[in-house]
Amino acid sequence: MASKPTDKNNYTIDDIAKELGVSKTTVSRAISGKGRIGAETRQKVLEFIEEHNYRPNAVAKSLAQSKTFNIGLVLPDNHNTDNFSFFQQCMNGICAVASHRDYDILIAMSGDHSTRQLERILDNHKVDGIIVTRSVMNSAEIALLKAKDIPFIIIGYAPEPDMLYVDNDNQAACTELTSLLMEKGTRSFALLGGDESYYVTRSRLQGYKDAHVRNGLPVNEELIFMNMNDNNDISPAIDKIIQQQTDCIICMDDVICSLALIQLQDRSIKIPQDIQIASYYDSNILARSVPCVTSLHFDARSLGAAACTLLLDALNDQDVRGGTIPGYEICLRESTL
């Protein structure tokens, strides 16, 4: 037999084959559990591997098992630094699970303008599956993934029943927060909403309306402002809200709420004395603002971890079911007191 490598941690498949007097193909089959190989030979290879603490490198392992051991993570290319906290927390959860299960993450930026980076990753067979971090109507990413027939999971609402997804219960949470404010005596509301092509926007809008029905209050459609993307959209909406002497502004996320706070401060509107404000999504920005803002807190890290776990289980041919993750926290703060 050939002499052993001086560093036992640097064994290769070729080294193992020479040590045991078998072919590299035999070693690969023993590692992967695939292909024809005698039980005694497989046992001999596995015992050698265990004795010498051998771990196949990523390339050898992927070739042996016909896997890349990579997961693709699709992030929207139109998000800004203000709302990156959600995606960052999701990534933390995804990466923790992937690392534990010996997978790596490849990031693809994709959106309205181009899916080229995602297409390149798929065409080059660089990933075993994909995590989509935002659910959008008529999604180009989802259409591409279906056409390529690659496993994927959506973080958010699944537009088709056979799609794997995981999501927060945004509708129920928004209903509860709005109802709580109503129970505290707030009677008139305005809503500053996000992009209507996002399914999460629709869920939050429905939760807002459900709370009005539950508490017997009419919905003032004139004070529902959707597609609030920047100050040019929000400024005239704030003017109308003030003219209507509204009790409370509810914002669909922390980015919209931050912009609304600036507009109110520019007009010397005191919070909560002149008007209350709340957000359907919490962040450090709102928790540290003056005054700090009443918000809904979701565990984005757990959401990402759940998505990665489900996808990896599905890739291992396990029977998996996605769905809604229960649990959220209503953070009552100075802005509605």
C-alpha positions as CSV (number, residue, x, y, z in Angstrom):
1,M,0.0,0.0,0.0
2,A,1.0,3.6,-0.5
3,S,2.3,5.5,2.5
4,K,-0.3,7.5,4.4
5,P,-0.4,11.3,4.0
6,T,1.4,13.0,6.8
7,D,-1.7,15.1,7.5
8,K,-4.6,12.8,8.0
9,N,-7.0,15.7,7.7
10,N,-5.9,16.1,4.0
11,Y,-7.1,12.8,2.7
12,T,-8.6,12.8,-0.8
13,I,-10.7,10.1,-2.5
14,D,-7.6,9.2,-4.4
15,D,-5.6,8.7,-1.2
16,I,-8.4,6.5,0.3
17,A,-8.6,4.4,-2.9
18,K,-4.8,3.8,-2.8
19,E,-4.8,3.0,0.9
20,L,-7.6,0.4,0.5
21,G,-6.5,-0.9,-2.9
22,V,-9.8,0.0,-4.6
23,S,-10.8,2.3,-7.4
24,K,-11.8,6.0,-6.9
25,T,-15.2,5.1,-8.3
26,T,-15.7,2.5,-5.6
27,V,-14.9,5.1,-2.9
28,S,-17.3,7.6,-4.4
29,R,-20.1,5.0,-4.5
30,A,-19.4,4.1,-0.9
31,I,-19.7,7.7,0.1
32,S,-22.8,8.5,-1.9
33,G,-24.6,5.3,-1.2
34,K,-25.3,5.0,-4.9
35,G,-24.2,2.6,-7.6
36,R,-23.3,-1.1,-7.4
37,I,-20.8,-2.0,-4.7
38,G,-20.4,-4.9,-2.4
39,A,-21.6,-4.6,1.2
40,E,-18.2,-5.7,2.6
41,T,-16.3,-3.2,0.4
42,R,-18.7,-0.3,1.4
43,Q,-18.2,-1.2,5.0
44,K,-14.4,-1.2,4.7
45,V,-14.5,2.3,3.0
46,L,-16.9,3.7,5.6
47,E,-14.9,2.4,8.5
48,F,-11.7,3.9,7.1
49,I,-13.5,7.3,6.7
50,E,-14.7,7.2,10.2
51,E,-11.4,6.2,11.6
52,H,-9.5,9.0,9.8
53,N,-12.3,11.6,10.2
54,Y,-12.4,12.2,6.5
55,R,-14.7,14.9,5.1
56,P,-15.1,15.0,1.4
57,N,-14.4,18.5,-0.1
58,A,-17.4,20.3,-1.7
59,V,-16.5,19.4,-5.3
60,A,-16.0,15.7,-4.6
61,K,-19.1,15.5,-2.5
62,S,-21.2,17.3,-5.2
63,L,-19.9,15.0,-7.9
64,A,-20.6,11.9,-5.8
65,Q,-24.1,12.9,-5.0
66,S,-25.0,14.9,-8.1
67,K,-25.6,17.9,-6.0
68,T,-24.1,21.4,-5.8
69,F,-24.7,21.9,-2.0
70,N,-25.6,25.5,-2.8
71,I,-28.9,27.2,-2.3
72,G,-29.8,30.3,-4.3
73,L,-31.3,33.3,-2.4
74,V,-33.2,35.8,-4.5
75,L,-33.3,39.3,-3.2
76,P,-35.2,42.2,-4.8
77,D,-33.0,44.6,-6.7
78,N,-35.1,47.6,-5.8
79,H,-34.9,47.5,-2.0
80,N,-33.1,50.3,-0.2
81,T,-30.9,50.4,2.9
82,D,-33.9,51.5,5.1
83,N,-35.9,48.3,4.6
84,F,-32.9,46.0,4.3
85,S,-33.3,44.9,7.9
86,F,-36.0,42.4,7.1
87,F,-33.9,40.7,4.4
88,Q,-30.8,40.8,6.6
89,Q,-32.6,39.0,9.4
90,C,-34.0,36.5,7.0
91,M,-30.5,35.8,5.6
92,N,-29.2,35.3,9.1
93,G,-31.8,32.5,9.7
94,I,-31.2,31.0,6.2
95,C,-27.4,31.0,6.5
96,A,-27.5,29.4,10.0
97,V,-29.6,26.5,8.8
98,A,-27.7,26.1,5.5
99,S,-24.3,26.1,7.4
100,H,-25.6,23.5,9.9
101,R,-26.6,21.2,7.0
102,D,-23.4,21.8,4.9
103,Y,-24.9,24.1,2.3
104,D,-23.7,27.4,1.0
105,I,-25.7,30.4,-0.1
106,L,-25.5,32.1,-3.5
107,I,-27.3,35.5,-3.8
108,A,-29.0,36.7,-6.9
109,M,-30.4,40.2,-7.2
110,S,-33.6,40.2,-9.3
111,G,-36.6,42.3,-9.9
112,D,-38.6,44.3,-12.4
113,H,-35.7,45.2,-14.5
114,S,-33.9,42.0,-15.0
115,T,-33.7,38.3,-13.9
116,R,-30.4,37.9,-15.7
117,Q,-28.3,37.0,-12.7
118,L,-30.8,34.4,-11.6
119,E,-31.0,32.9,-15.1
120,R,-27.2,32.6,-15.2
121,I,-27.1,30.8,-11.9
122,L,-29.7,28.4,-13.1
123,D,-28.3,27.8,-16.5
124,N,-24.9,27.0,-15.0
125,H,-26.5,24.5,-12.6
126,K,-24.9,26.3,-9.6
127,V,-27.7,25.6,-7.1
128,D,-30.0,22.7,-5.9
129,G,-32.9,25.0,-5.0
130,I,-34.0,28.6,-4.6
131,I,-35.4,30.8,-1.8
132,V,-37.5,33.7,-3.1
133,T,-37.7,36.4,-0.5
134,R,-40.6,38.5,-1.8
135,S,-43.9,37.4,-3.3
136,V,-45.1,39.6,-6.1
137,M,-48.0,39.4,-8.5
138,N,-47.0,38.1,-11.9
139,S,-43.5,37.4,-10.6
140,A,-40.9,37.0,-13.3
141,E,-38.7,35.0,-10.9
142,I,-41.4,32.5,-10.1
143,A,-42.2,32.1,-13.8
144,L,-38.5,31.5,-14.5
145,L,-38.2,28.9,-11.8
146,K,-41.2,27.0,-12.9
147,A,-40.0,27.0,-16.5
148,K,-36.6,25.7,-15.4
149,D,-38.3,23.1,-13.1
150,I,-36.1,23.8,-10.1
151,P,-37.3,23.4,-6.5
152,F,-38.0,26.6,-4.8
153,I,-39.8,28.1,-1.7
154,I,-41.4,31.5,-1.4
155,I,-41.1,33.7,1.7
156,G,-44.5,35.2,1.5
157,Y,-47.9,34.3,0.0
158,A,-47.9,31.5,-2.6
159,P,-50.1,32.5,-5.5
160,E,-50.7,28.8,-6.6
161,P,-51.7,26.0,-4.2
162,D,-48.9,23.6,-5.2
163,M,-46.2,26.1,-4.4
164,L,-44.1,25.7,-1.2
165,Y,-44.1,28.8,1.0
166,V,-43.7,30.1,4.5
167,D,-45.2,33.4,5.7
168,N,-46.1,35.4,8.7
169,D,-49.8,35.9,9.5
170,N,-49.8,39.5,8.4
171,Q,-53.6,39.8,8.0
172,A,-54.4,38.6,11.5
173,A,-51.6,40.6,13.1
174,C,-52.7,43.8,11.3
175,T,-56.3,43.2,12.4
176,E,-55.3,42.8,16.0
177,L,-53.1,45.9,16.2
178,T,-55.8,48.1,14.5
179,S,-58.5,46.6,16.8
180,L,-56.4,47.3,19.9
181,L,-56.1,51.0,18.9
182,M,-59.8,51.1,18.4
183,E,-60.4,49.6,21.8
184,K,-58.2,52.3,23.3
185,G,-60.6,54.9,21.9
186,T,-59.1,55.8,18.5
187,R,-62.0,56.2,16.0
188,S,-60.7,57.6,12.7
189,F,-57.8,56.2,10.8
190,A,-55.7,56.8,7.7
191,L,-53.6,54.1,6.0
192,L,-50.4,54.7,4.1
193,G,-49.8,51.5,2.1
194,G,-47.0,50.1,0.0
195,D,-46.8,48.6,-3.5
196,E,-50.0,46.9,-4.4
197,S,-48.2,44.3,-6.6
198,Y,-46.8,42.8,-3.3
199,Y,-49.0,40.1,-1.7
200,V,-48.0,41.3,1.7
201,T,-49.5,44.7,1.0
202,R,-52.8,43.1,0.1
203,S,-52.7,41.0,3.3
204,R,-52.1,44.1,5.5
205,L,-54.8,46.1,3.7
206,Q,-57.3,43.3,4.4
207,G,-56.3,43.1,8.0
208,Y,-56.9,46.9,8.3
209,K,-60.4,46.5,6.8
210,D,-61.2,43.4,8.9
211,A,-60.5,45.4,12.1
212,H,-63.1,48.1,11.0
213,V,-65.7,45.4,10.4
214,R,-64.9,43.7,13.7
215,N,-65.3,46.9,15.6
216,G,-68.3,48.3,13.7
217,L,-66.5,51.3,12.2
218,P,-66.8,52.4,8.6
219,V,-63.7,52.3,6.4
220,N,-62.9,55.8,5.0
221,E,-61.6,54.8,1.5
222,E,-60.6,58.4,0.8
223,L,-58.0,58.0,3.6
224,I,-56.4,54.8,2.2
225,F,-53.3,55.8,0.2
226,M,-51.5,53.0,-1.6
227,N,-48.2,52.8,-3.5
228,M,-46.5,55.3,-1.2
229,N,-42.9,55.0,-2.5
230,D,-41.3,58.3,-1.5
231,N,-41.9,61.8,-0.1
232,N,-43.5,63.0,-3.3
233,D,-46.3,60.4,-2.7
234,I,-46.5,60.8,1.0
235,S,-46.5,64.6,1.4
236,P,-49.9,65.3,-0.3
237,A,-51.4,62.3,1.6
238,I,-50.2,63.8,4.9
239,D,-51.8,67.1,4.0
240,K,-55.2,65.5,3.3
241,I,-55.0,63.4,6.5
242,I,-54.3,66.5,8.6
243,Q,-57.2,68.4,6.9
244,Q,-59.6,65.5,7.8
245,Q,-58.5,65.8,11.5
246,T,-57.7,62.1,11.6
247,D,-56.9,60.5,14.9
248,C,-54.3,58.0,13.8
249,I,-52.1,57.2,10.8
250,I,-51.2,53.5,10.2
251,C,-48.3,52.8,8.0
252,M,-47.8,49.4,6.3
253,D,-44.0,49.2,7.0
254,D,-41.2,51.0,8.8
255,V,-39.9,52.7,5.7
256,I,-43.2,54.4,5.0
257,C,-43.6,55.3,8.7
258,S,-40.1,56.9,8.8
259,L,-41.0,59.1,5.8
260,A,-44.4,60.0,7.4
261,L,-42.7,61.0,10.6
262,I,-40.5,63.4,8.8
263,Q,-43.5,65.0,7.0
264,L,-45.3,65.4,10.3
265,Q,-42.2,67.0,12.0
266,D,-41.8,69.4,9.0
267,R,-45.4,70.5,9.7
268,S,-44.8,70.9,13.4
269,I,-47.4,68.2,14.1
270,K,-46.9,66.7,17.6
271,I,-47.1,63.0,18.2
272,P,-49.3,61.6,19.8
273,Q,-50.9,64.9,21.0
274,D,-52.0,66.1,17.6
275,I,-52.1,62.7,15.8
276,Q,-51.1,59.1,16.6
277,I,-49.0,57.0,14.3
278,A,-48.4,53.2,14.2
279,S,-46.7,50.7,11.8
280,Y,-47.5,47.2,10.6
281,Y,-43.8,46.4,10.7
282,D,-41.3,47.1,13.4
283,S,-37.6,47.9,13.1
284,N,-34.8,49.6,15.1
285,I,-35.6,52.8,13.3
286,L,-39.0,53.0,14.8
287,A,-38.0,51.7,18.2
288,R,-35.4,54.4,18.5
289,S,-37.3,57.3,16.9
290,V,-38.6,60.2,19.0
291,P,-41.3,59.4,19.9
292,C,-40.8,55.6,19.5
293,V,-43.5,54.1,17.3
294,T,-46.2,51.5,18.1
295,S,-45.5,48.6,15.7
296,L,-45.9,44.9,14.9
297,H,-42.8,42.8,15.5
298,F,-42.2,39.7,13.5
299,D,-39.3,37.3,13.8
300,A,-37.8,37.5,10.4
301,R,-34.8,35.3,11.4
302,S,-37.1,32.5,12.3
303,L,-39.0,33.0,9.0
304,G,-35.8,32.6,7.0
305,A,-34.7,29.6,9.0
306,A,-38.1,27.9,8.4
307,A,-37.9,28.6,4.7
308,C,-34.4,27.1,4.4
309,T,-35.3,24.0,6.5
310,L,-38.4,23.3,4.4
311,L,-36.5,23.6,1.1
312,L,-33.6,21.4,2.2
313,D,-36.1,18.8,3.5
314,A,-37.9,18.9,0.2
315,L,-34.6,18.4,-1.6
316,N,-34.0,15.3,0.5
317,D,-37.3,13.9,-0.7
318,Q,-39.1,14.5,2.6
319,D,-42.8,15.2,2.7
320,V,-43.0,18.9,3.6
321,R,-45.8,21.4,4.0
322,G,-45.4,25.1,4.1
323,G,-47.8,27.6,5.7
324,T,-48.1,30.4,8.0
325,I,-45.8,30.8,11.0
326,P,-47.8,31.8,14.1
327,G,-46.6,34.4,16.5
328,Y,-46.0,38.1,16.5
329,E,-45.7,40.9,19.1
330,I,-47.6,44.1,19.4
331,C,-45.2,46.7,20.6
332,L,-47.2,49.5,22.2
333,R,-45.1,52.7,22.4
334,E,-45.3,56.4,22.9
335,S,-46.7,57.3,19.5
336,T,-50.2,56.0,20.4
337,L,-50.3,56.7,24.1
